[in-house]
Amino acid sequence: MKASPDLLRVWREQSQAKAAVIVHVDGDPTQYVTAIEQLGVSVVRTFRLTNTIAARGLARDVLSLLDQPWVIRIEADQTITTMT
């Protein structure tokens, strides 16, 4: 499964909601930027070391990424904080 059942449910129920995601791809993420943007999702940043892309868009457009064969997994982009 390319996304957790909980995320899929939320994205389907709230298809007009904005979603910030991390897209795990097969290979160099820079080669998929144009394809992602053509699906209506904005690329925020690519991470070549981890083959991931930070992106934002409407939930319905994020769902369309799941149909792409080069998408391995999509997860919610979350703020991570550290204790100092």
Backbone as XML, in Angstrom:
<?xml version="1.0"?>
<chain id="A" units="angstrom">
  <residue number="1" name="MET">
    <atom name="N" x="0.847" y="-1.179" z="0.000"/>
    <atom name="CA" x="0.000" y="0.000" z="0.000"/>
    <atom name="C" x="0.893" y="1.244" z="0.000"/>
  </residue>
  <residue number="2" name="LYS">
    <atom name="N" x="0.543" y="2.217" z="-0.823"/>
    <atom name="CA" x="1.379" y="3.404" z="-1.005"/>
    <atom name="C" x="1.100" y="4.519" z="0.004"/>
  </residue>
  <residue number="3" name="ALA">
    <atom name="N" x="0.034" y="4.385" z="0.778"/>
    <atom name="CA" x="-0.288" y="5.365" z="1.824"/>
    <atom name="C" x="-1.091" y="4.646" z="2.900"/>
  </residue>
  <residue number="4" name="SER">
    <atom name="N" x="-1.039" y="5.185" z="4.096"/>
    <atom name="CA" x="-1.756" y="4.533" z="5.194"/>
    <atom name="C" x="-3.265" y="4.642" z="4.966"/>
  </residue>
  <residue number="5" name="PRO">
    <atom name="N" x="-3.996" y="3.644" z="5.425"/>
    <atom name="CA" x="-5.459" y="3.678" z="5.274"/>
    <atom name="C" x="-6.083" y="4.926" z="5.890"/>
  </residue>
  <residue number="6" name="ASP">
    <atom name="N" x="-5.537" y="5.391" z="7.006"/>
    <atom name="CA" x="-6.082" y="6.583" z="7.655"/>
    <atom name="C" x="-5.914" y="7.821" z="6.775"/>
  </residue>
  <residue number="7" name="LEU">
    <atom name="N" x="-4.732" y="7.974" z="6.179"/>
    <atom name="CA" x="-4.505" y="9.111" z="5.289"/>
    <atom name="C" x="-5.398" y="9.037" z="4.064"/>
  </residue>
  <residue number="8" name="LEU">
    <atom name="N" x="-5.510" y="7.855" z="3.488"/>
    <atom name="CA" x="-6.368" y="7.688" z="2.314"/>
    <atom name="C" x="-7.807" y="8.099" z="2.620"/>
  </residue>
  <residue number="9" name="ARG">
    <atom name="N" x="-8.288" y="7.693" z="3.767"/>
    <atom name="CA" x="-9.662" y="8.023" z="4.164"/>
    <atom name="C" x="-9.833" y="9.537" z="4.288"/>
  </residue>
  <residue number="10" name="VAL">
    <atom name="N" x="-8.894" y="10.186" z="4.964"/>
    <atom name="CA" x="-8.971" y="11.641" z="5.142"/>
    <atom name="C" x="-8.918" y="12.349" z="3.794"/>
  </residue>
  <residue number="11" name="TRP">
    <atom name="N" x="-7.993" y="11.954" z="2.934"/>
    <atom name="CA" x="-7.862" y="12.610" z="1.623"/>
    <atom name="C" x="-9.110" y="12.409" z="0.767"/>
  </residue>
  <residue number="12" name="ARG">
    <atom name="N" x="-9.719" y="11.244" z="0.862"/>
    <atom name="CA" x="-10.936" y="10.987" z="0.072"/>
    <atom name="C" x="-12.134" y="11.759" z="0.625"/>
  </residue>
  <residue number="13" name="GLU">
    <atom name="N" x="-12.237" y="11.827" z="1.951"/>
    <atom name="CA" x="-13.362" y="12.517" z="2.575"/>
    <atom name="C" x="-13.240" y="14.032" z="2.464"/>
  </residue>
  <residue number="14" name="GLN">
    <atom name="N" x="-12.001" y="14.520" z="2.420"/>
    <atom name="CA" x="-11.757" y="15.963" z="2.375"/>
    <atom name="C" x="-10.910" y="16.294" z="1.146"/>
  </residue>
  <residue number="15" name="SER">
    <atom name="N" x="-11.440" y="15.973" z="-0.013"/>
    <atom name="CA" x="-10.666" y="16.085" z="-1.257"/>
    <atom name="C" x="-10.262" y="17.513" z="-1.603"/>
  </residue>
  <residue number="16" name="GLN">
    <atom name="N" x="-10.952" y="18.499" z="-1.061"/>
    <atom name="CA" x="-10.613" y="19.900" z="-1.325"/>
    <atom name="C" x="-9.641" y="20.479" z="-0.296"/>
  </residue>
  <residue number="17" name="ALA">
    <atom name="N" x="-9.294" y="19.690" z="0.709"/>
    <atom name="CA" x="-8.373" y="20.164" z="1.751"/>
    <atom name="C" x="-6.942" y="20.213" z="1.219"/>
  </residue>
  <residue number="18" name="LYS">
    <atom name="N" x="-6.166" y="21.134" z="1.760"/>
    <atom name="CA" x="-4.756" y="21.225" z="1.389"/>
    <atom name="C" x="-3.981" y="20.154" z="2.146"/>
  </residue>
  <residue number="19" name="ALA">
    <atom name="N" x="-3.033" y="19.543" z="1.448"/>
    <atom name="CA" x="-2.236" y="18.475" z="2.052"/>
    <atom name="C" x="-0.755" y="18.745" z="1.807"/>
  </residue>
  <residue number="20" name="ALA">
    <atom name="N" x="0.039" y="18.586" z="2.846"/>
    <atom name="CA" x="1.496" y="18.660" z="2.732"/>
    <atom name="C" x="2.004" y="17.231" z="2.875"/>
  </residue>
  <residue number="21" name="VAL">
    <atom name="N" x="2.768" y="16.776" z="1.898"/>
    <atom name="CA" x="3.174" y="15.371" z="1.870"/>
    <atom name="C" x="4.658" y="15.206" z="1.553"/>
  </residue>
  <residue number="22" name="ILE">
    <atom name="N" x="5.149" y="14.039" z="1.884"/>
    <atom name="CA" x="6.461" y="13.577" z="1.457"/>
    <atom name="C" x="6.202" y="12.406" z="0.516"/>
  </residue>
  <residue number="23" name="VAL">
    <atom name="N" x="6.712" y="12.525" z="-0.698"/>
    <atom name="CA" x="6.520" y="11.501" z="-1.713"/>
    <atom name="C" x="7.830" y="10.739" z="-1.884"/>
  </residue>
  <residue number="24" name="HIS">
    <atom name="N" x="7.811" y="9.458" z="-1.611"/>
    <atom name="CA" x="8.982" y="8.594" z="-1.802"/>
    <atom name="C" x="8.919" y="8.064" z="-3.235"/>
  </residue>
  <residue number="25" name="VAL">
    <atom name="N" x="9.993" y="8.263" z="-3.990"/>
    <atom name="CA" x="9.996" y="7.883" z="-5.398"/>
    <atom name="C" x="11.101" y="6.886" z="-5.711"/>
  </residue>
  <residue number="26" name="ASP">
    <atom name="N" x="10.968" y="6.247" z="-6.853"/>
    <atom name="CA" x="11.947" y="5.272" z="-7.328"/>
    <atom name="C" x="13.020" y="6.010" z="-8.130"/>
  </residue>
  <residue number="27" name="GLY">
    <atom name="N" x="14.146" y="6.289" z="-7.499"/>
    <atom name="CA" x="15.244" y="6.958" z="-8.188"/>
    <atom name="C" x="15.349" y="8.435" z="-7.856"/>
  </residue>
  <residue number="28" name="ASP">
    <atom name="N" x="16.089" y="9.149" z="-8.690"/>
    <atom name="CA" x="16.366" y="10.569" z="-8.505"/>
    <atom name="C" x="15.058" y="11.368" z="-8.517"/>
  </residue>
  <residue number="29" name="PRO">
    <atom name="N" x="14.733" y="12.046" z="-7.428"/>
    <atom name="CA" x="13.455" y="12.751" z="-7.359"/>
    <atom name="C" x="13.346" y="13.929" z="-8.330"/>
  </residue>
  <residue number="30" name="THR">
    <atom name="N" x="14.462" y="14.489" z="-8.750"/>
    <atom name="CA" x="14.387" y="15.652" z="-9.643"/>
    <atom name="C" x="13.760" y="15.307" z="-10.989"/>
  </residue>
  <residue number="31" name="GLN">
    <atom name="N" x="13.824" y="14.049" z="-11.377"/>
    <atom name="CA" x="13.242" y="13.664" z="-12.664"/>
    <atom name="C" x="11.715" y="13.614" z="-12.645"/>
  </residue>
  <residue number="32" name="TYR">
    <atom name="N" x="11.114" y="13.711" z="-11.464"/>
    <atom name="CA" x="9.659" y="13.621" z="-11.344"/>
    <atom name="C" x="8.981" y="14.954" z="-11.035"/>
  </residue>
  <residue number="33" name="VAL">
    <atom name="N" x="9.749" y="16.015" z="-10.882"/>
    <atom name="CA" x="9.184" y="17.317" z="-10.508"/>
    <atom name="C" x="8.125" y="17.773" z="-11.507"/>
  </residue>
  <residue number="34" name="THR">
    <atom name="N" x="8.438" y="17.740" z="-12.774"/>
    <atom name="CA" x="7.494" y="18.192" z="-13.798"/>
    <atom name="C" x="6.215" y="17.350" z="-13.782"/>
  </residue>
  <residue number="35" name="ALA">
    <atom name="N" x="6.359" y="16.045" z="-13.658"/>
    <atom name="CA" x="5.188" y="15.161" z="-13.645"/>
    <atom name="C" x="4.289" y="15.465" z="-12.441"/>
  </residue>
  <residue number="36" name="ILE">
    <atom name="N" x="4.885" y="15.722" z="-11.299"/>
    <atom name="CA" x="4.106" y="16.036" z="-10.099"/>
    <atom name="C" x="3.366" y="17.358" z="-10.289"/>
  </residue>
  <residue number="37" name="GLU">
    <atom name="N" x="4.065" y="18.342" z="-10.808"/>
    <atom name="CA" x="3.441" y="19.648" z="-11.008"/>
    <atom name="C" x="2.328" y="19.592" z="-12.056"/>
  </residue>
  <residue number="38" name="GLN">
    <atom name="N" x="2.472" y="18.738" z="-13.057"/>
    <atom name="CA" x="1.413" y="18.582" z="-14.065"/>
    <atom name="C" x="0.146" y="17.979" z="-13.473"/>
  </residue>
  <residue number="39" name="LEU">
    <atom name="N" x="0.294" y="17.281" z="-12.358"/>
    <atom name="CA" x="-0.876" y="16.706" z="-11.676"/>
    <atom name="C" x="-1.505" y="17.694" z="-10.698"/>
  </residue>
  <residue number="40" name="GLY">
    <atom name="N" x="-0.976" y="18.928" z="-10.654"/>
    <atom name="CA" x="-1.566" y="19.959" z="-9.810"/>
    <atom name="C" x="-0.986" y="20.066" z="-8.420"/>
  </residue>
  <residue number="41" name="VAL">
    <atom name="N" x="0.124" y="19.387" z="-8.174"/>
    <atom name="CA" x="0.761" y="19.401" z="-6.859"/>
    <atom name="C" x="2.037" y="20.228" z="-6.961"/>
  </residue>
  <residue number="42" name="SER">
    <atom name="N" x="2.254" y="21.126" z="-6.015"/>
    <atom name="CA" x="3.438" y="21.983" z="-6.014"/>
    <atom name="C" x="4.591" y="21.294" z="-5.296"/>
  </residue>
  <residue number="43" name="VAL">
    <atom name="N" x="5.754" y="21.300" z="-5.921"/>
    <atom name="CA" x="6.947" y="20.732" z="-5.302"/>
    <atom name="C" x="7.606" y="21.819" z="-4.455"/>
  </residue>
  <residue number="44" name="VAL">
    <atom name="N" x="7.831" y="21.511" z="-3.193"/>
    <atom name="CA" x="8.468" y="22.442" z="-2.275"/>
    <atom name="C" x="9.974" y="22.235" z="-2.292"/>
  </residue>
  <residue number="45" name="ARG">
    <atom name="N" x="10.382" y="20.973" z="-2.282"/>
    <atom name="CA" x="11.810" y="20.651" z="-2.240"/>
    <atom name="C" x="12.026" y="19.192" z="-2.605"/>
  </residue>
  <residue number="46" name="THR">
    <atom name="N" x="13.179" y="18.916" z="-3.208"/>
    <atom name="CA" x="13.555" y="17.521" z="-3.483"/>
    <atom name="C" x="14.729" y="17.146" z="-2.589"/>
  </residue>
  <residue number="47" name="PHE">
    <atom name="N" x="14.761" y="15.879" z="-2.216"/>
    <atom name="CA" x="15.822" y="15.362" z="-1.359"/>
    <atom name="C" x="16.449" y="14.155" z="-2.057"/>
  </residue>
  <residue number="48" name="ARG">
    <atom name="N" x="17.557" y="14.376" z="-2.725"/>
    <atom name="CA" x="18.176" y="13.314" z="-3.519"/>
    <atom name="C" x="18.736" y="12.191" z="-2.647"/>
  </residue>
  <residue number="49" name="LEU">
    <atom name="N" x="19.214" y="12.521" z="-1.468"/>
    <atom name="CA" x="19.809" y="11.509" z="-0.598"/>
    <atom name="C" x="18.793" y="10.439" z="-0.200"/>
  </residue>
  <residue number="50" name="THR">
    <atom name="N" x="17.541" y="10.853" z="0.003"/>
    <atom name="CA" x="16.507" y="9.912" z="0.450"/>
    <atom name="C" x="15.479" y="9.589" z="-0.624"/>
  </residue>
  <residue number="51" name="ASN">
    <atom name="N" x="15.680" y="10.116" z="-1.850"/>
    <atom name="CA" x="14.736" y="9.894" z="-2.955"/>
    <atom name="C" x="13.317" y="10.279" z="-2.565"/>
  </residue>
  <residue number="52" name="THR">
    <atom name="N" x="13.205" y="11.486" z="-1.997"/>
    <atom name="CA" x="11.895" y="11.972" z="-1.575"/>
    <atom name="C" x="11.656" y="13.392" z="-2.091"/>
  </residue>
  <residue number="53" name="ILE">
    <atom name="N" x="10.380" y="13.750" z="-2.105"/>
    <atom name="CA" x="9.954" y="15.076" z="-2.555"/>
    <atom name="C" x="8.956" y="15.610" z="-1.543"/>
  </residue>
  <residue number="54" name="ALA">
    <atom name="N" x="9.201" y="16.823" z="-1.063"/>
    <atom name="CA" x="8.224" y="17.517" z="-0.229"/>
    <atom name="C" x="7.298" y="18.265" z="-1.178"/>
  </residue>
  <residue number="55" name="ALA">
    <atom name="N" x="5.992" y="18.086" z="-1.009"/>
    <atom name="CA" x="5.037" y="18.691" z="-1.932"/>
    <atom name="C" x="3.776" y="19.110" z="-1.193"/>
  </residue>
  <residue number="56" name="ARG">
    <atom name="N" x="3.023" y="20.006" z="-1.866"/>
    <atom name="CA" x="1.759" y="20.482" z="-1.307"/>
    <atom name="C" x="0.723" y="20.578" z="-2.415"/>
  </residue>
  <residue number="57" name="GLY">
    <atom name="N" x="-0.514" y="20.268" z="-2.050"/>
    <atom name="CA" x="-1.589" y="20.377" z="-3.018"/>
    <atom name="C" x="-2.906" y="19.967" z="-2.411"/>
  </residue>
  <residue number="58" name="LEU">
    <atom name="N" x="-3.945" y="20.020" z="-3.224"/>
    <atom name="CA" x="-5.246" y="19.545" z="-2.760"/>
    <atom name="C" x="-5.196" y="18.031" z="-2.590"/>
  </residue>
  <residue number="59" name="ALA">
    <atom name="N" x="-5.939" y="17.543" z="-1.622"/>
    <atom name="CA" x="-5.939" y="16.111" z="-1.339"/>
    <atom name="C" x="-6.283" y="15.288" z="-2.580"/>
  </residue>
  <residue number="60" name="ARG">
    <atom name="N" x="-7.230" y="15.761" z="-3.382"/>
    <atom name="CA" x="-7.617" y="15.013" z="-4.589"/>
    <atom name="C" x="-6.447" y="14.886" z="-5.564"/>
  </residue>
  <residue number="61" name="ASP">
    <atom name="N" x="-5.599" y="15.912" z="-5.637"/>
    <atom name="CA" x="-4.441" y="15.852" z="-6.529"/>
    <atom name="C" x="-3.348" y="14.960" z="-5.956"/>
  </residue>
  <residue number="62" name="VAL">
    <atom name="N" x="-3.200" y="14.987" z="-4.644"/>
    <atom name="CA" x="-2.242" y="14.081" z="-3.998"/>
    <atom name="C" x="-2.653" y="12.636" z="-4.252"/>
  </residue>
  <residue number="63" name="LEU">
    <atom name="N" x="-3.947" y="12.352" z="-4.189"/>
    <atom name="CA" x="-4.432" y="10.993" z="-4.472"/>
    <atom name="C" x="-4.054" y="10.543" z="-5.877"/>
  </residue>
  <residue number="64" name="SER">
    <atom name="N" x="-4.025" y="11.460" z="-6.818"/>
    <atom name="CA" x="-3.676" y="11.082" z="-8.196"/>
    <atom name="C" x="-2.223" y="10.632" z="-8.313"/>
  </residue>
  <residue number="65" name="LEU">
    <atom name="N" x="-1.384" y="11.059" z="-7.381"/>
    <atom name="CA" x="0.016" y="10.611" z="-7.389"/>
    <atom name="C" x="0.132" y="9.110" z="-7.124"/>
  </residue>
  <residue number="66" name="LEU">
    <atom name="N" x="-0.829" y="8.564" z="-6.406"/>
    <atom name="CA" x="-0.775" y="7.141" z="-6.064"/>
    <atom name="C" x="-0.818" y="6.241" z="-7.296"/>
  </residue>
  <residue number="67" name="ASP">
    <atom name="N" x="-1.351" y="6.749" z="-8.397"/>
    <atom name="CA" x="-1.452" y="5.961" z="-9.624"/>
    <atom name="C" x="-0.142" y="5.919" z="-10.420"/>
  </residue>
  <residue number="68" name="GLN">
    <atom name="N" x="0.822" y="6.718" z="-10.018"/>
    <atom name="CA" x="2.086" y="6.776" z="-10.754"/>
    <atom name="C" x="2.982" y="5.599" z="-10.365"/>
  </residue>
  <residue number="69" name="PRO">
    <atom name="N" x="3.525" y="4.882" z="-11.342"/>
    <atom name="CA" x="4.335" y="3.697" z="-11.033"/>
    <atom name="C" x="5.640" y="4.015" z="-10.309"/>
  </residue>
  <residue number="70" name="TRP">
    <atom name="N" x="6.125" y="5.229" z="-10.412"/>
    <atom name="CA" x="7.386" y="5.616" z="-9.776"/>
    <atom name="C" x="7.212" y="6.090" z="-8.340"/>
  </residue>
  <residue number="71" name="VAL">
    <atom name="N" x="5.959" y="6.205" z="-7.889"/>
    <atom name="CA" x="5.694" y="6.578" z="-6.493"/>
    <atom name="C" x="5.714" y="5.311" z="-5.648"/>
  </residue>
  <residue number="72" name="ILE">
    <atom name="N" x="6.590" y="5.305" z="-4.659"/>
    <atom name="CA" x="6.704" y="4.151" z="-3.764"/>
    <atom name="C" x="5.762" y="4.294" z="-2.575"/>
  </residue>
  <residue number="73" name="ARG">
    <atom name="N" x="5.748" y="5.503" z="-1.991"/>
    <atom name="CA" x="4.930" y="5.727" z="-0.794"/>
    <atom name="C" x="4.696" y="7.231" z="-0.634"/>
  </residue>
  <residue number="74" name="ILE">
    <atom name="N" x="3.566" y="7.583" z="-0.049"/>
    <atom name="CA" x="3.268" y="8.969" z="0.282"/>
    <atom name="C" x="2.881" y="9.015" z="1.756"/>
  </residue>
  <residue number="75" name="GLU">
    <atom name="N" x="3.459" y="9.972" z="2.458"/>
    <atom name="CA" x="3.128" y="10.152" z="3.864"/>
    <atom name="C" x="2.898" y="11.632" z="4.136"/>
  </residue>
  <residue number="76" name="ALA">
    <atom name="N" x="2.222" y="11.920" z="5.224"/>
    <atom name="CA" x="1.986" y="13.309" z="5.606"/>
    <atom name="C" x="3.310" y="13.952" z="6.004"/>
  </residue>
  <residue number="77" name="ASP">
    <atom name="N" x="3.507" y="15.189" z="5.584"/>
    <atom name="CA" x="4.687" y="15.952" z="5.984"/>
    <atom name="C" x="4.374" y="16.573" z="7.332"/>
  </residue>
  <residue number="78" name="GLN">
    <atom name="N" x="5.197" y="16.265" z="8.298"/>
    <atom name="CA" x="4.955" y="16.738" z="9.656"/>
    <atom name="C" x="6.162" y="17.511" z="10.159"/>
  </residue>
  <residue number="79" name="THR">
    <atom name="N" x="5.906" y="18.506" z="10.981"/>
    <atom name="CA" x="6.975" y="19.266" z="11.605"/>
    <atom name="C" x="7.616" y="18.414" z="12.686"/>
  </residue>
  <residue number="80" name="ILE">
    <atom name="N" x="8.930" y="18.354" z="12.650"/>
    <atom name="CA" x="9.672" y="17.598" z="13.651"/>
    <atom name="C" x="10.447" y="18.588" z="14.512"/>
  </residue>
  <residue number="81" name="THR">
    <atom name="N" x="10.300" y="18.443" z="15.801"/>
    <atom name="CA" x="11.031" y="19.328" z="16.713"/>
    <atom name="C" x="11.972" y="18.497" z="17.574"/>
  </residue>
  <residue number="82" name="THR">
    <atom name="N" x="13.039" y="19.121" z="17.973"/>
    <atom name="CA" x="13.993" y="18.443" z="18.852"/>
    <atom name="C" x="14.079" y="19.208" z="20.168"/>
  </residue>
  <residue number="83" name="MET">
    <atom name="N" x="14.458" y="18.516" z="21.168"/>
    <atom name="CA" x="14.615" y="19.156" z="22.473"/>
    <atom name="C" x="16.056" y="19.624" z="22.590"/>
  </residue>
  <residue number="84" name="THR">
    <atom name="N" x="16.241" y="20.818" z="23.099"/>
    <atom name="CA" x="17.598" y="21.337" z="23.283"/>
    <atom name="C" x="17.926" y="21.538" z="24.728"/>
  </residue>
</chain>
